[in-house]
Amino acid sequence: MAKDYYKTLDVPRGSDEKEIKSAYRRLARKYHPDVNPNDPAAEAKFKEVSEAYEVLGDPEKRKLYDQFGSNWEAAQKFGANFGNGGGHMGDFEFHMGGGGSPFESLFEQIMHNFSGGGRVDLGDYSFEPRDIEKEIEVSLEEVDRGTKRTLTYQTTDAVRTRDRITTVPGTKKVEVTIPKGIQDGKKLRVPGKGHAGANGKAGDLYVVVHWARHEKFTPKGENLEVEVPVTYLQAALGGEVRVPTLRGSVAMRIPAGTQSGQTFRLAGQGLARLGGGVSDLYARVKVTVPKTLSTEQRRLLEQLAALEQVPA
């Protein structure tokens, strides 16, 4: 699979040198082995980031990469051994595979024109449609009912003129429908909204949806959990309490002797499912104690403590 150095550094293709350097420094600090000791995944990521910056941070290498993608090094070698007008292939090696890639076609045309003295236009093979990936956060309320988001983002589109192909920056504005019950990390595809290629077609836009943190509810798989404060008297005697949900609140009865941390399941009160229905809500009891007591409350509690022989 071809490496996308812009994706590795999490920058758009049209970024300037300052933006690329800033992105590299941020990611290098994040994944540096000194910060993540004994973490092979972080070390591998650090190497990927360093490799990407080695290319994108060098204007000449970046120019070749933008034109030839993952074949930029082959193009660099070819230019050193062939592009100076001498017609000598030197020690350049070109390994042909069986996939019929654009670069293989380029090589065939070069050989044809080399023998016949024709002109070689390298640009015709370097601008293909490319996908774009964006990440968004949605609240649990939006997940529960479904929503729409308008994304505005930059593209780098190929434009064919009379004798060459160039790239131009562009801006796309797309409304994305977020279906009810979408899963955390789900990727949505919007066809034809990526970078445009020289053939007039565009890649796709992929939108990765993440659930935003909620002040009340914690996802537990497809279900939700919520903390419910219960007074010590309610916990001791039992009774009815109100439990918040994404759509309001519901009544829940708790038995006498309920303990702090005890969990109760409320079926169908959780989060909408993508295929229909609603998941469950788990109410976790938190027994609360008043910070201040009236004189009468203290007298009654002291009587209770005496009956239970609780030391003062």
Buried (B, 14 or more C-beta within 10 A) or exposed (E): EEBBBBBBBBBBBBBEEEEBBBBBEEBBEEBBEEEBEEEEEBBEBBEBBBEBBEBBBEEEBBEBBBBBBEBBEBBBBBEEBBEEEEEEEEEEEBEEEEEEEBBBEBBEBBEEEEEEEEEBBBBBBBBBBBBBBBEBEBBBBBBBBBBEBEBEBBBBBBEBEEEEBEBEEBEBEBEBEBBBBBEBEBEBEBEEBBBBBBEEEBBBBBBEBEBEEBEEBBBEEBBBBBBBEBBEEBBBEEBEBEBBBBEEEBEBEBEEEBEEEBEBEBEEBBBBEBEEEBBBBBBBBEBEEEEEEEEEEEEEEEEEEEEEEEEE
